[in-house]
């Protein structure tokens, strides 16, 4: 491929570069071997008819290392391959003692992956995923590749070797056991035969897909449509507030809630027999793997104390993984921990995320400080317990805390069963002209979340809940939400931020005044450590 940007009148019109991927928008990221740098360009021509072959005759002029060309010899597969470099014996013979490990060697990973590939091919054939046909004229088959993954259990022990056939050029996701192989395709798609598993005598044929395959853009949609139609046929209702949550009521205190995330399912209910019945239906329709009681979901460990009616959510293993991989190429994001179990780092993460485009040394030091804080508080978890199932919301703001844009920060948290279920620390989209306006805008954003939570509990799950209490520490914003009259100092506030006033009038939200020291959301708007007032308990995983 050639890059035609950053050229003058007398320069070459194009330069040969290597394609690295896509940047923001429609631009391409390229490696310029001449300038030895990564460049961004939208004017790129792909040389698809030429193969990328390493040129042994090319010598880097800037390097002082000489390249010696050695003639290649053909090696028969039946003979033992000798090492490429012969070790010369020293002039003086010395006897060296060779250290050998006393550990027993396990089967080579490559052999285990071969077995996983063979198992995957058998599943594809049994599922009738494709059929061999002649490629129609004018159609181009899609390439494919194998993706390997070692699956580990909660104790970091190897549990299973995964090999998945993935269509090239698209995102790869995991399966139910073979989730994306269950959806029926509506489009006509052709792929090449998997490398190493071509049918003898039919190497010129291609595979026409009858069902979706890993990596296709249609695969998630096909899988979801198949699962959704099946679970609805069992009498379950899809929640309007969350299309991946299903609910069915059998009696006043007998119900089942099913949560679906790609291929992972979490089933909860008071009746164990009902749950086993649902699992039997699912196993009959799909190839499932029963993981037993819900001890881990999406990287979160679930610890239950049935006697004291408490549940803890922890991401200790995930955070340890992030700390181990710090400064490595595959560093994982802290955002996942922030939105799942660690609201205490939400404000700090929100602030440093604003400078991800062009970070400075000060921002990197702050990130390291966040990691040190996580290391010191890695045993802190969210705790839910008790019999109080009333939703309470706490909202606060940081007036003009952003020195670059003079915008305020909104922070709110909603608690249920003495634990946080939803929290946000976000920069407001408008510049507030007063503390009243900043708190009023924050209350509007929190009220939208309150309406969504009430819709799930009251309308979808049938839980009785009259009003949601929303606590704020600004008296003027409280009066503004309760009084429908417009004043000269509030006429400039956008109409969309008067949503909280409408919800208060309809008695969906009940706003209350709270002292600043008692406001649980204070740490979501200011630099502070984890407050002791928030209901969290340390627990060793």
MARGULO-229522 format. One record per residue (C-alpha): residue number from 1; residue in three letters; z negated, x, y. Coordinates in Angstrom, 2 decimals, m for minus. Layout:
N
NUM_ALA_Z_X_Y $
...
***
This chain:
541
1_UNK_0.00_0.00_0.00 $
2_UNK_0.63_1.15_3.52 $
3_UNK_m1.32_0.80_6.73 $
4_UNK_0.79_0.31_9.86 $
5_UNK_m2.04_0.17_12.39 $
6_UNK_m3.45_2.97_14.57 $
7_UNK_m0.08_4.69_14.94 $
8_UNK_1.60_6.11_18.00 $
9_UNK_5.29_6.24_18.81 $
10_UNK_5.92_9.55_17.04 $
11_UNK_3.65_8.96_14.05 $
12_UNK_4.75_7.64_10.71 $
13_UNK_5.24_3.89_10.63 $
14_UNK_3.00_3.56_7.60 $
15_UNK_0.51_5.52_5.53 $
16_UNK_m0.28_5.19_1.87 $
17_UNK_m3.83_3.88_1.37 $
18_UNK_m6.01_2.54_m1.43 $
19_UNK_m7.12_m1.09_m1.37 $
20_UNK_m10.93_m1.47_m1.46 $
21_UNK_m11.42_m5.18_m0.82 $
22_UNK_m11.56_m7.75_1.92 $
23_UNK_m13.43_m7.58_5.21 $
24_UNK_m14.50_m10.53_7.37 $
25_UNK_m11.76_m13.08_7.85 $
26_UNK_m8.36_m12.13_6.46 $
27_UNK_m8.48_m8.37_7.06 $
28_UNK_m8.32_m5.74_4.33 $
29_UNK_m10.53_m2.70_3.78 $
30_UNK_m8.50_0.42_2.95 $
31_UNK_m9.24_4.05_2.12 $
32_UNK_m7.05_6.51_4.00 $
33_UNK_m6.89_9.69_1.87 $
34_UNK_m5.29_11.63_4.73 $
35_UNK_m7.95_10.86_7.33 $
36_UNK_m10.71_10.57_4.69 $
37_UNK_m12.15_7.37_6.12 $
38_UNK_m12.29_3.62_5.53 $
39_UNK_m10.09_1.57_7.86 $
40_UNK_m9.68_m2.14_8.53 $
41_UNK_m6.18_m3.61_8.77 $
42_UNK_m4.45_m6.97_8.45 $
43_UNK_m0.91_m5.50_8.28 $
44_UNK_m0.81_m4.37_4.66 $
45_UNK_2.06_m4.28_2.17 $
46_UNK_1.05_m4.19_m1.49 $
47_UNK_3.26_m2.03_m3.73 $
48_UNK_2.85_m4.16_m6.86 $
49_UNK_5.95_m2.77_m8.55 $
50_UNK_4.53_0.76_m8.62 $
51_UNK_1.74_1.98_m10.83 $
52_UNK_m1.07_4.14_m9.51 $
53_UNK_m0.71_7.45_m11.35 $
54_UNK_m2.76_10.52_m10.57 $
55_UNK_m0.51_13.32_m9.36 $
56_UNK_m1.64_16.60_m10.94 $
57_UNK_0.66_18.62_m8.69 $
58_UNK_m1.18_17.58_m5.51 $
59_UNK_m3.58_20.21_m4.24 $
60_UNK_m6.04_19.59_m1.45 $
61_UNK_m5.16_22.16_1.18 $
62_UNK_m8.59_21.95_2.77 $
63_UNK_m10.27_22.92_m0.47 $
64_UNK_m10.59_26.49_m1.64 $
65_UNK_m10.75_25.56_m5.31 $
66_UNK_m7.73_26.52_m7.41 $
67_UNK_m6.36_24.03_m9.91 $
68_UNK_m5.23_25.35_m13.29 $
69_UNK_m2.73_23.25_m15.24 $
70_UNK_m3.19_23.19_m19.01 $
71_UNK_m0.56_21.88_m21.35 $
72_UNK_m1.68_18.80_m23.22 $
73_UNK_m1.50_18.80_m26.99 $
74_UNK_m0.99_15.72_m29.12 $
75_UNK_m3.99_14.99_m31.29 $
76_UNK_m3.79_13.04_m34.53 $
77_UNK_m6.36_10.26_m34.80 $
78_UNK_m7.30_11.35_m38.30 $
79_UNK_m8.45_14.78_m37.16 $
80_UNK_m11.62_15.72_m35.37 $
81_UNK_m11.12_16.09_m31.64 $
82_UNK_m12.25_19.48_m30.35 $
83_UNK_m13.95_19.85_m27.00 $
84_UNK_m11.69_20.56_m24.05 $
85_UNK_m13.70_23.59_m22.92 $
86_UNK_m14.45_26.36_m25.40 $
87_UNK_m17.83_28.03_m24.87 $
88_UNK_m17.46_31.79_m24.95 $
89_UNK_m20.12_33.79_m26.72 $
90_UNK_m22.02_36.24_m24.50 $
91_UNK_m21.64_39.96_m24.93 $
92_UNK_m25.16_40.27_m26.26 $
93_UNK_m25.87_37.86_m29.07 $
94_UNK_m28.98_35.77_m28.40 $
95_UNK_m30.57_33.25_m30.70 $
96_UNK_m31.38_30.08_m28.79 $
97_UNK_m33.71_27.43_m30.17 $
98_UNK_m32.20_24.00_m29.75 $
99_UNK_m34.58_21.20_m28.89 $
100_UNK_m33.91_18.00_m30.76 $
101_UNK_m35.41_14.62_m30.03 $
102_UNK_m37.63_13.10_m32.66 $
103_UNK_m36.73_9.56_m31.65 $
104_UNK_m34.69_7.37_m33.96 $
105_UNK_m31.30_6.59_m32.48 $
106_UNK_m30.36_2.94_m32.01 $
107_UNK_m26.86_1.58_m32.68 $
108_UNK_m24.39_2.60_m30.01 $
109_UNK_m24.07_0.12_m27.19 $
110_UNK_m20.29_0.15_m27.58 $
111_UNK_m20.53_m1.14_m31.15 $
112_UNK_m22.87_m3.91_m30.06 $
113_UNK_m20.49_m4.86_m27.26 $
114_UNK_m17.62_m4.98_m29.77 $
115_UNK_m19.59_m7.51_m31.78 $
116_UNK_m20.25_m9.51_m28.61 $
117_UNK_m16.52_m9.48_m27.79 $
118_UNK_m15.65_m10.69_m31.28 $
119_UNK_m18.23_m13.47_m30.98 $
120_UNK_m16.77_m14.51_m27.63 $
121_UNK_m13.23_m14.66_m29.05 $
122_UNK_m14.44_m16.83_m31.93 $
123_UNK_m16.09_m19.22_m29.48 $
124_UNK_m12.88_m19.45_m27.46 $
125_UNK_m10.84_m20.20_m30.57 $
126_UNK_m13.31_m22.78_m31.87 $
127_UNK_m13.36_m24.45_m28.47 $
128_UNK_m9.53_m24.48_m28.40 $
129_UNK_m9.55_m22.95_m24.95 $
130_UNK_m5.86_m21.98_m25.08 $
131_UNK_m2.70_m22.14_m27.11 $
132_UNK_0.04_m19.52_m27.41 $
133_UNK_3.29_m20.54_m25.74 $
134_UNK_6.36_m18.93_m24.24 $
135_UNK_5.96_m18.25_m20.54 $
136_UNK_8.08_m20.76_m18.57 $
137_UNK_10.67_m19.35_m16.20 $
138_UNK_9.33_m18.76_m12.72 $
139_UNK_5.68_m18.70_m13.78 $
140_UNK_3.45_m15.64_m13.60 $
141_UNK_0.56_m15.17_m16.03 $
142_UNK_m2.87_m14.21_m14.74 $
143_UNK_m4.53_m11.07_m16.02 $
144_UNK_m7.97_m10.97_m17.57 $
145_UNK_m10.71_m8.47_m18.28 $
146_UNK_m13.97_m8.14_m20.17 $
147_UNK_m17.29_m8.27_m18.33 $
148_UNK_m20.33_m6.82_m20.07 $
149_UNK_m23.98_m7.52_m19.41 $
150_UNK_m27.23_m6.66_m21.14 $
151_UNK_m29.64_m9.59_m21.00 $
152_UNK_m33.34_m8.74_m20.96 $
153_UNK_m36.41_m10.89_m21.53 $
154_UNK_m39.55_m11.19_m19.41 $
155_UNK_m40.91_m7.91_m20.83 $
156_UNK_m37.73_m6.03_m19.81 $
157_UNK_m36.71_m5.67_m23.47 $
158_UNK_m33.08_m6.02_m24.55 $
159_UNK_m32.61_m9.58_m25.75 $
160_UNK_m28.85_m9.94_m26.09 $
161_UNK_m25.57_m8.17_m25.38 $
162_UNK_m23.12_m10.35_m23.47 $
163_UNK_m19.34_m9.94_m23.37 $
164_UNK_m17.35_m12.44_m21.34 $
165_UNK_m13.59_m12.81_m20.93 $
166_UNK_m13.04_m13.31_m17.20 $
167_UNK_m9.87_m14.10_m15.29 $
168_UNK_m9.10_m11.29_m12.84 $
169_UNK_m9.50_m11.76_m9.13 $
170_UNK_m12.19_m14.43_m9.05 $
171_UNK_m15.97_m14.57_m9.12 $
172_UNK_m17.82_m14.35_m12.44 $
173_UNK_m20.75_m16.58_m13.32 $
174_UNK_m22.88_m17.05_m16.40 $
175_UNK_m22.84_m19.97_m18.80 $
176_UNK_m24.96_m22.61_m20.53 $
177_UNK_m24.32_m20.72_m23.52 $
178_UNK_m20.62_m21.19_m22.84 $
179_UNK_m20.85_m23.53_m19.86 $
180_UNK_m17.50_m22.94_m18.21 $
181_UNK_m15.67_m23.36_m21.52 $
182_UNK_m16.51_m27.08_m21.70 $
183_UNK_m14.55_m28.35_m18.70 $
184_UNK_m11.04_m29.74_m19.18 $
185_UNK_m8.35_m28.41_m16.86 $
186_UNK_m5.99_m30.63_m14.91 $
187_UNK_m3.76_m27.75_m13.74 $
188_UNK_m1.27_m25.77_m15.84 $
189_UNK_m2.50_m22.16_m15.97 $
190_UNK_m1.20_m19.24_m18.03 $
191_UNK_m3.05_m16.00_m18.79 $
192_UNK_m2.20_m12.88_m20.76 $
193_UNK_m3.57_m12.44_m24.25 $
194_UNK_m6.92_m10.59_m24.23 $
195_UNK_m6.44_m6.87_m24.62 $
196_UNK_m7.30_m5.75_m28.12 $
197_UNK_m7.09_m9.29_m29.52 $
198_UNK_m3.33_m9.91_m29.37 $
199_UNK_m1.90_m11.95_m32.23 $
200_UNK_0.32_m9.78_m34.42 $
201_UNK_3.97_m10.73_m34.16 $
202_UNK_3.33_m12.88_m31.07 $
203_UNK_2.59_m10.21_m28.49 $
204_UNK_5.29_m11.60_m26.17 $
205_UNK_3.59_m15.01_m25.90 $
206_UNK_1.01_m16.00_m23.29 $
207_UNK_m2.03_m18.28_m23.38 $
208_UNK_m1.78_m21.70_m21.78 $
209_UNK_m5.29_m22.82_m20.91 $
210_UNK_m6.45_m26.18_m22.19 $
211_UNK_m9.97_m25.71_m20.85 $
212_UNK_m11.48_m23.74_m18.02 $
213_UNK_m12.28_m20.08_m18.42 $
214_UNK_m14.75_m17.77_m16.71 $
215_UNK_m13.57_m16.64_m13.29 $
216_UNK_m11.22_m19.51_m12.52 $
217_UNK_m11.81_m21.27_m9.24 $
218_UNK_m11.59_m24.55_m11.14 $
219_UNK_m14.24_m23.52_m13.70 $
220_UNK_m17.40_m24.57_m11.81 $
221_UNK_m15.82_m27.87_m10.80 $
222_UNK_m14.66_m28.66_m14.34 $
223_UNK_m18.04_m27.79_m15.83 $
224_UNK_m19.93_m29.90_m13.31 $
225_UNK_m17.63_m32.91_m13.79 $
226_UNK_m18.08_m32.71_m17.56 $
227_UNK_m21.87_m32.41_m17.37 $
228_UNK_m22.20_m35.04_m14.65 $
229_UNK_m20.22_m37.64_m16.58 $
230_UNK_m22.25_m37.00_m19.74 $
231_UNK_m25.69_m37.16_m18.12 $
232_UNK_m24.77_m40.32_m16.21 $
233_UNK_m23.70_m41.94_m19.47 $
234_UNK_m27.28_m41.46_m20.72 $
235_UNK_m28.58_m43.65_m17.89 $
236_UNK_m29.69_m40.92_m15.51 $
237_UNK_m29.22_m41.25_m11.76 $
238_UNK_m27.88_m38.48_m9.57 $
239_UNK_m30.01_m37.91_m6.48 $
240_UNK_m28.12_m38.43_m3.24 $
241_UNK_m30.25_m35.79_m1.55 $
242_UNK_m29.32_m33.19_m4.19 $
243_UNK_m26.27_m33.72_m6.46 $
244_UNK_m27.63_m31.20_m9.00 $
245_UNK_m30.84_m33.17_m9.62 $
246_UNK_m31.00_m36.14_m12.03 $
247_UNK_m33.75_m38.69_m12.52 $
248_UNK_m34.49_m41.47_m15.00 $
249_UNK_m37.50_m43.77_m15.07 $
250_UNK_m38.68_m45.35_m18.34 $
251_UNK_m41.88_m46.95_m17.04 $
252_UNK_m44.39_m46.86_m14.22 $
253_UNK_m45.62_m43.36_m15.12 $
254_UNK_m42.89_m42.35_m17.54 $
255_UNK_m39.89_m40.48_m16.13 $
256_UNK_m37.74_m37.36_m16.54 $
257_UNK_m36.39_m35.06_m13.84 $
258_UNK_m33.54_m32.67_m14.72 $
259_UNK_m32.50_m29.84_m12.40 $
260_UNK_m29.18_m28.06_m12.92 $
261_UNK_m28.23_m24.69_m11.44 $
262_UNK_m24.85_m23.55_m12.83 $
263_UNK_m25.87_m23.05_m16.48 $
264_UNK_m29.67_m23.16_m16.17 $
265_UNK_m31.52_m26.44_m16.66 $
266_UNK_m35.14_m27.30_m16.00 $
267_UNK_m36.45_m30.54_m17.49 $
268_UNK_m39.82_m31.98_m16.44 $
269_UNK_m41.69_m35.16_m17.30 $
270_UNK_m45.07_m36.49_m18.51 $
271_UNK_m43.74_m37.52_m21.95 $
272_UNK_m42.90_m34.61_m24.26 $
273_UNK_m41.09_m36.85_m26.76 $
274_UNK_m38.70_m38.02_m24.05 $
275_UNK_m37.93_m34.42_m23.17 $
276_UNK_m37.23_m33.49_m26.79 $
277_UNK_m34.94_m36.51_m27.10 $
278_UNK_m32.95_m35.42_m24.04 $
279_UNK_m32.68_m31.86_m25.37 $
280_UNK_m31.32_m33.20_m28.65 $
281_UNK_m28.62_m35.17_m26.81 $
282_UNK_m27.65_m32.11_m24.76 $
283_UNK_m27.53_m29.84_m27.82 $
284_UNK_m25.28_m32.32_m29.59 $
285_UNK_m22.78_m32.43_m26.71 $
286_UNK_m22.93_m28.79_m25.55 $
287_UNK_m23.69_m25.47_m27.19 $
288_UNK_m27.20_m24.97_m25.83 $
289_UNK_m29.90_m22.35_m26.13 $
290_UNK_m33.47_m23.65_m26.04 $
291_UNK_m35.66_m21.25_m24.04 $
292_UNK_m38.86_m23.17_m24.74 $
293_UNK_m41.42_m24.06_m22.06 $
294_UNK_m40.38_m23.40_m18.49 $
295_UNK_m41.88_m19.96_m17.88 $
296_UNK_m39.07_m18.52_m15.77 $
297_UNK_m36.26_m20.04_m13.72 $
298_UNK_m33.86_m18.26_m11.34 $
299_UNK_m36.00_m15.13_m11.26 $
300_UNK_m39.22_m17.06_m10.52 $
301_UNK_m42.05_m16.91_m13.04 $
302_UNK_m44.01_m20.12_m13.57 $
303_UNK_m47.68_m19.82_m14.49 $
304_UNK_m49.59_m23.02_m15.31 $
305_UNK_m53.26_m23.83_m15.61 $
306_UNK_m53.35_m27.28_m17.19 $
307_UNK_m57.14_m27.54_m17.13 $
308_UNK_m57.35_m27.04_m13.35 $
309_UNK_m53.97_m28.71_m12.71 $
310_UNK_m52.46_m25.74_m10.88 $
311_UNK_m49.05_m24.07_m10.86 $
312_UNK_m48.18_m20.62_m9.50 $
313_UNK_m44.71_m19.36_m8.61 $
314_UNK_m44.21_m15.59_m8.59 $
315_UNK_m41.28_m13.21_m8.06 $
316_UNK_m43.17_m10.03_m8.86 $
317_UNK_m40.58_m8.69_m11.30 $
318_UNK_m37.73_m9.41_m8.90 $
319_UNK_m39.50_m7.65_m6.03 $
320_UNK_m40.25_m4.66_m8.25 $
321_UNK_m36.57_m4.52_m9.07 $
322_UNK_m35.68_m4.49_m5.38 $
323_UNK_m38.17_m1.71_m4.67 $
324_UNK_m36.83_0.41_m7.55 $
325_UNK_m33.28_0.09_m6.30 $
326_UNK_m34.01_0.80_m2.65 $
327_UNK_m31.43_3.18_m1.13 $
328_UNK_m29.14_2.63_m4.12 $
329_UNK_m25.68_1.15_m4.04 $
330_UNK_m26.64_m2.08_m5.83 $
331_UNK_m29.64_m2.94_m3.63 $
332_UNK_m30.35_m6.64_m3.99 $
333_UNK_m31.18_m8.94_m1.12 $
334_UNK_m34.67_m9.90_m0.04 $
335_UNK_m33.31_m13.24_1.15 $
336_UNK_m33.72_m14.70_m2.34 $
337_UNK_m37.44_m13.91_m2.34 $
338_UNK_m37.82_m15.16_1.23 $
339_UNK_m36.45_m18.63_0.50 $
340_UNK_m38.17_m19.05_m2.89 $
341_UNK_m41.74_m17.76_m2.90 $
342_UNK_m42.35_m15.52_0.13 $
343_UNK_m42.50_m17.44_3.42 $
344_UNK_m44.63_m14.64_4.86 $
345_UNK_m41.57_m12.39_5.31 $
346_UNK_m39.28_m15.10_6.71 $
347_UNK_m39.77_m14.21_10.37 $
348_UNK_m39.40_m10.45_9.87 $
349_UNK_m36.28_m10.91_7.74 $
350_UNK_m34.80_m13.30_10.27 $
351_UNK_m35.26_m10.82_13.10 $
352_UNK_m33.73_m7.78_11.36 $
353_UNK_m30.86_m9.89_10.00 $
354_UNK_m29.58_m10.37_13.55 $
355_UNK_m28.68_m6.67_13.70 $
356_UNK_m26.91_m6.30_10.34 $
357_UNK_m23.52_m5.75_12.00 $
358_UNK_m24.63_m2.63_13.87 $
359_UNK_m28.17_m1.60_12.85 $
360_UNK_m30.01_1.27_14.46 $
361_UNK_m32.67_3.62_13.22 $
362_UNK_m35.41_1.33_14.53 $
363_UNK_m34.08_m1.57_12.47 $
364_UNK_m33.95_0.58_9.32 $
365_UNK_m37.55_1.62_9.92 $
366_UNK_m38.54_m2.06_10.15 $
367_UNK_m36.81_m2.79_6.84 $
368_UNK_m38.74_0.05_5.20 $
369_UNK_m41.92_m1.36_6.68 $
370_UNK_m41.09_m4.76_5.15 $
371_UNK_m40.61_m3.11_1.76 $
372_UNK_m43.95_m1.33_2.09 $
373_UNK_m45.59_m4.65_2.94 $
374_UNK_m44.01_m6.26_m0.13 $
375_UNK_m45.25_m3.41_m2.31 $
376_UNK_m48.79_m3.93_m1.05 $
377_UNK_m48.68_m7.72_m1.48 $
378_UNK_m46.54_m7.93_m4.62 $
379_UNK_m49.17_m10.04_m6.45 $
380_UNK_m49.20_m12.78_m3.79 $
381_UNK_m47.77_m16.04_m5.16 $
382_UNK_m47.37_m19.65_m4.12 $
383_UNK_m49.98_m22.00_m5.54 $
384_UNK_m49.73_m25.77_m6.05 $
385_UNK_m52.60_m27.94_m7.23 $
386_UNK_m54.82_m30.92_m6.63 $
387_UNK_m54.05_m34.60_m6.39 $
388_UNK_m53.01_m34.80_m2.74 $
389_UNK_m49.27_m35.50_m2.78 $
390_UNK_m48.97_m36.18_0.94 $
391_UNK_m46.28_m34.27_2.80 $
392_UNK_m47.51_m32.53_5.93 $
393_UNK_m45.38_m30.60_8.36 $
394_UNK_m46.34_m27.90_10.84 $
395_UNK_m44.00_m26.79_13.63 $
396_UNK_m44.23_m24.03_16.23 $
397_UNK_m41.97_m21.91_18.44 $
398_UNK_m41.79_m18.50_20.09 $
399_UNK_m40.56_m19.01_23.63 $
400_UNK_m37.69_m16.65_24.57 $
401_UNK_m38.69_m14.24_21.83 $
402_UNK_m35.14_m12.94_21.50 $
403_UNK_m34.79_m10.40_24.31 $
404_UNK_m31.02_m10.11_23.86 $
405_UNK_m30.14_m13.79_24.32 $
406_UNK_m33.39_m15.21_25.72 $
407_UNK_m33.48_m17.79_22.94 $
408_UNK_m36.58_m19.17_21.27 $
409_UNK_m37.46_m19.10_17.57 $
410_UNK_m38.17_m22.25_15.58 $
411_UNK_m40.66_m22.15_12.74 $
412_UNK_m41.80_m24.98_10.49 $
413_UNK_m43.36_m25.41_7.08 $
414_UNK_m43.95_m28.49_4.90 $
415_UNK_m46.72_m28.58_2.32 $
416_UNK_m47.17_m30.71_m0.78 $
417_UNK_m50.03_m30.41_m3.28 $
418_UNK_m51.61_m27.71_m1.07 $
419_UNK_m48.54_m25.48_m1.32 $
420_UNK_m45.45_m24.83_0.77 $
421_UNK_m42.29_m26.58_m0.42 $
422_UNK_m40.00_m25.93_2.57 $
423_UNK_m40.10_m23.44_5.43 $
424_UNK_m37.78_m22.06_8.11 $
425_UNK_m37.87_m19.32_10.74 $
426_UNK_m34.67_m19.65_12.74 $
427_UNK_m33.32_m18.74_16.16 $
428_UNK_m32.53_m21.81_18.26 $
429_UNK_m28.90_m22.40_19.22 $
430_UNK_m29.66_m23.21_22.88 $
431_UNK_m31.58_m21.46_25.64 $
432_UNK_m34.68_m23.53_26.36 $
433_UNK_m35.61_m23.80_30.03 $
434_UNK_m39.28_m24.50_29.35 $
435_UNK_m41.88_m24.31_26.61 $
436_UNK_m41.72_m28.10_26.35 $
437_UNK_m38.02_m28.00_25.59 $
438_UNK_m38.45_m25.19_23.06 $
439_UNK_m41.14_m27.12_21.17 $
440_UNK_m39.12_m30.34_21.41 $
441_UNK_m36.06_m28.66_19.89 $
442_UNK_m38.23_m27.18_17.12 $
443_UNK_m39.74_m30.60_16.40 $
444_UNK_m36.26_m32.12_16.09 $
445_UNK_m35.20_m29.50_13.55 $
446_UNK_m38.39_m30.06_11.58 $
447_UNK_m37.97_m33.85_11.67 $
448_UNK_m34.56_m33.59_9.99 $
449_UNK_m36.15_m31.70_7.11 $
450_UNK_m38.95_m34.29_6.96 $
451_UNK_m36.45_m37.15_6.63 $
452_UNK_m34.71_m35.32_3.78 $
453_UNK_m37.99_m34.72_1.93 $
454_UNK_m39.06_m38.32_2.35 $
455_UNK_m35.70_m39.50_1.05 $
456_UNK_m36.19_m37.53_m2.16 $
457_UNK_m39.78_m38.66_m2.81 $
458_UNK_m39.59_m42.26_m1.61 $
459_UNK_m36.04_m43.51_m2.13 $
460_UNK_m34.93_m41.31_m5.03 $
461_UNK_m38.07_m40.64_m7.10 $
462_UNK_m39.99_m43.81_m6.20 $
463_UNK_m43.07_m42.02_m4.86 $
464_UNK_m45.00_m44.08_m2.30 $
465_UNK_m45.05_m42.31_1.04 $
466_UNK_m45.26_m44.20_4.33 $
467_UNK_m45.17_m41.61_7.11 $
468_UNK_m44.81_m37.86_7.24 $
469_UNK_m47.34_m36.21_9.52 $
470_UNK_m45.85_m33.53_11.77 $
471_UNK_m48.33_m31.29_13.61 $
472_UNK_m47.50_m29.32_16.76 $
473_UNK_m49.63_m27.48_19.33 $
474_UNK_m47.69_m28.48_22.48 $
475_UNK_m49.07_m31.57_24.18 $
476_UNK_m46.10_m32.07_26.55 $
477_UNK_m43.57_m32.04_23.68 $
478_UNK_m45.74_m34.58_21.88 $
479_UNK_m45.67_m36.94_24.88 $
480_UNK_m41.92_m36.43_25.28 $
481_UNK_m41.30_m37.50_21.66 $
482_UNK_m43.43_m40.63_22.02 $
483_UNK_m42.12_m41.73_25.43 $
484_UNK_m38.52_m43.05_25.44 $
485_UNK_m38.18_m42.69_29.22 $
486_UNK_m36.03_m39.91_30.68 $
487_UNK_m37.36_m37.64_33.39 $
488_UNK_m35.68_m35.35_35.86 $
489_UNK_m36.93_m32.27_34.01 $
490_UNK_m35.64_m33.46_30.63 $
491_UNK_m32.24_m34.95_31.47 $
492_UNK_m30.46_m31.72_30.58 $
493_UNK_m31.71_m31.76_26.97 $
494_UNK_m28.84_m32.47_24.61 $
495_UNK_m28.67_m35.87_22.96 $
496_UNK_m28.87_m34.45_19.43 $
497_UNK_m32.37_m33.14_20.07 $
498_UNK_m33.68_m36.65_20.78 $
499_UNK_m33.46_m37.35_17.04 $
500_UNK_m37.20_m36.78_16.69 $
501_UNK_m37.87_m39.50_19.27 $
502_UNK_m35.91_m42.02_17.19 $
503_UNK_m37.77_m41.10_14.00 $
504_UNK_m41.12_m41.51_15.77 $
505_UNK_m40.10_m44.94_17.06 $
506_UNK_m39.06_m46.05_13.56 $
507_UNK_m42.43_m44.81_12.20 $
508_UNK_m40.84_m42.40_9.78 $
509_UNK_m42.59_m39.44_11.40 $
510_UNK_m46.05_m39.44_12.93 $
511_UNK_m46.64_m36.52_15.30 $
512_UNK_m50.14_m35.12_15.89 $
513_UNK_m51.69_m32.49_18.12 $
514_UNK_m53.19_m29.47_16.39 $
515_UNK_m54.97_m26.41_17.73 $
516_UNK_m52.93_m23.22_17.75 $
517_UNK_m55.43_m21.40_15.52 $
518_UNK_m55.12_m24.14_12.90 $
519_UNK_m51.32_m24.23_12.92 $
520_UNK_m50.19_m22.79_9.58 $
521_UNK_m46.70_m22.00_10.83 $
522_UNK_m47.76_m19.46_13.46 $
523_UNK_m46.71_m16.50_11.27 $
524_UNK_m43.14_m17.86_11.06 $
525_UNK_m42.56_m17.34_14.78 $
526_UNK_m44.52_m14.17_15.57 $
527_UNK_m45.10_m10.76_14.08 $
528_UNK_m48.21_m11.14_11.95 $
529_UNK_m49.47_m10.56_8.45 $
530_UNK_m49.90_m13.22_5.80 $
531_UNK_m52.45_m15.71_7.08 $
532_UNK_m55.44_m16.50_4.94 $
533_UNK_m55.19_m20.17_5.91 $
534_UNK_m51.97_m20.56_3.94 $
535_UNK_m52.63_m21.65_0.36 $
536_UNK_m51.64_m18.63_m1.71 $
537_UNK_m53.51_m17.02_m4.58 $
538_UNK_m53.06_m13.51_m6.02 $
539_UNK_m52.30_m13.44_m9.73 $
540_UNK_m51.31_m10.63_m12.06 $
541_UNK_m47.99_m11.33_m13.80 $
***
